[in-house]
């Protein structure tokens, strides 16, 4: 048997569920810029990225996505993969942790040295579990 994962089929990016993506982003994905790049414009996405945009953004609160886009801007991110990761982190409901704690975690995570980042991540992981 072949265990290679097949890429997702070509989707109609502006089809079913696109209205939920627009709602989550607070505007047309074609117009959303992060650090000067239109990261959710259909022409800039491959099929896998289109699926991720739909699957991640369709159920997110607009205020969470707005915070994630602001954090992404300040971190200098400009590709869909990284920005969607920040959206998932910001919108996570981690055992009652407030949004402030999650955003503080993000700030600390990306502000200090690499060694500190690894140690801090491990400690958060053990606190959550």
C-alpha positions as CSV (number, residue, x, y, z in Angstrom):
1,X,0.0,0.0,0.0
2,X,1.1,3.5,-0.7
3,X,1.1,5.7,2.4
4,X,1.8,8.9,0.6
5,X,-0.8,11.6,1.5
6,X,-2.6,12.9,-1.5
7,X,-2.8,16.7,-1.8
8,X,-6.3,18.1,-1.3
9,X,-8.5,18.4,-4.4
10,X,-8.8,21.8,-6.1
11,X,-11.4,23.8,-4.4
12,X,-13.6,26.7,-5.3
13,X,-11.8,29.2,-3.0
14,X,-14.7,31.6,-3.2
15,X,-17.4,28.9,-2.9
16,X,-19.1,27.4,0.1
17,X,-17.9,28.9,3.4
18,X,-16.2,31.9,1.9
19,X,-18.7,34.2,3.6
20,X,-17.5,32.8,7.0
21,X,-13.9,33.5,6.0
22,X,-14.9,37.1,5.1
23,X,-16.7,37.5,8.4
24,X,-13.7,36.2,10.4
25,X,-11.2,38.4,8.6
26,X,-13.5,41.5,8.8
27,X,-13.2,42.0,5.0
28,X,-12.5,40.3,1.7
29,X,-9.4,38.0,2.0
30,X,-8.2,39.4,-1.3
31,X,-7.7,42.8,0.5
32,X,-6.1,41.6,3.8
33,X,-2.4,42.6,4.0
34,X,0.2,41.6,6.6
35,X,3.5,43.3,6.3
36,X,2.8,44.5,2.8
37,X,1.7,41.1,1.4
38,X,-1.8,40.1,0.5
39,X,-1.4,36.7,2.2
40,X,-4.9,35.4,1.7
41,X,-5.3,36.4,-2.0
42,X,-6.3,33.4,-4.0
43,X,-3.5,33.9,-6.5
44,X,-0.9,33.7,-3.7
45,X,-2.2,30.4,-2.3
46,X,-1.7,26.8,-3.3
47,X,-4.6,24.2,-2.8
48,X,-3.4,23.1,0.6
49,X,-3.2,26.8,1.8
50,X,-6.7,27.4,0.4
51,X,-8.0,24.5,2.5
52,X,-6.2,25.7,5.6
53,X,-7.6,29.2,5.2
54,X,-11.1,27.8,5.0
55,X,-10.7,25.2,7.7
56,X,-9.1,27.5,10.2
57,X,-10.9,30.8,9.7
58,X,-14.4,29.6,9.1
59,X,-15.1,29.1,12.9
60,X,-12.9,31.9,14.3
61,X,-14.2,35.0,16.0
62,X,-13.4,38.2,14.2
63,X,-11.8,39.8,17.3
64,X,-9.4,36.8,17.7
65,X,-8.4,37.0,14.0
66,X,-7.9,40.8,14.3
67,X,-5.5,40.3,17.3
68,X,-3.7,37.5,15.5
69,X,-3.2,39.7,12.4
70,X,-1.8,42.5,14.6
71,X,0.5,40.1,16.4
72,X,1.6,38.7,13.0
73,X,2.3,42.2,11.7
74,X,4.4,43.1,14.7
75,X,6.3,39.8,14.4
76,X,7.2,40.5,10.8
77,X,5.3,37.5,9.4
78,X,4.0,37.6,5.8
79,X,3.1,34.1,4.8
80,X,-0.3,32.3,5.3
81,X,1.1,29.3,7.2
82,X,2.7,31.4,10.0
83,X,-0.2,33.8,10.2
84,X,-2.7,30.9,10.5
85,X,-0.6,29.4,13.2
86,X,-0.9,32.7,15.2
87,X,-4.7,32.7,14.6
88,X,-4.9,29.2,16.0
89,X,-2.9,30.1,19.1
90,X,-4.8,33.4,19.8
91,X,-8.2,31.7,19.4
92,X,-7.3,28.7,21.5
93,X,-9.4,28.1,24.6
94,X,-6.7,26.5,26.7
95,X,-8.3,25.3,29.9
96,X,-9.6,28.7,31.0
97,X,-6.6,30.7,30.1
98,X,-7.6,34.3,29.3
99,X,-6.7,35.9,26.0
100,X,-4.4,38.2,27.8
101,X,-2.3,35.3,29.1
102,X,-2.2,33.8,25.6
103,X,-1.1,37.1,24.0
104,X,1.4,37.6,26.8
105,X,2.7,34.1,26.0
106,X,3.1,35.0,22.3
107,X,4.9,38.2,23.2
108,X,7.3,36.4,25.5
109,X,7.7,33.5,23.1
110,X,9.0,35.7,20.3
111,X,10.8,38.3,22.3
112,X,13.6,36.4,24.1
113,X,16.5,34.2,23.3
114,X,16.1,30.8,21.6
115,X,17.0,28.9,24.7
116,X,14.6,30.8,26.9
117,X,11.9,30.1,24.3
118,X,12.4,26.4,24.4
119,X,12.4,26.3,28.2
120,X,9.3,28.5,28.5
121,X,7.5,26.3,26.0
122,X,8.2,23.2,27.9
123,X,7.0,24.7,31.1
124,X,3.8,25.9,29.5
125,X,3.2,22.5,28.0
126,X,3.6,20.9,31.5
127,X,1.3,23.5,33.0
128,X,-1.5,22.8,30.5
129,X,-1.2,19.0,30.8
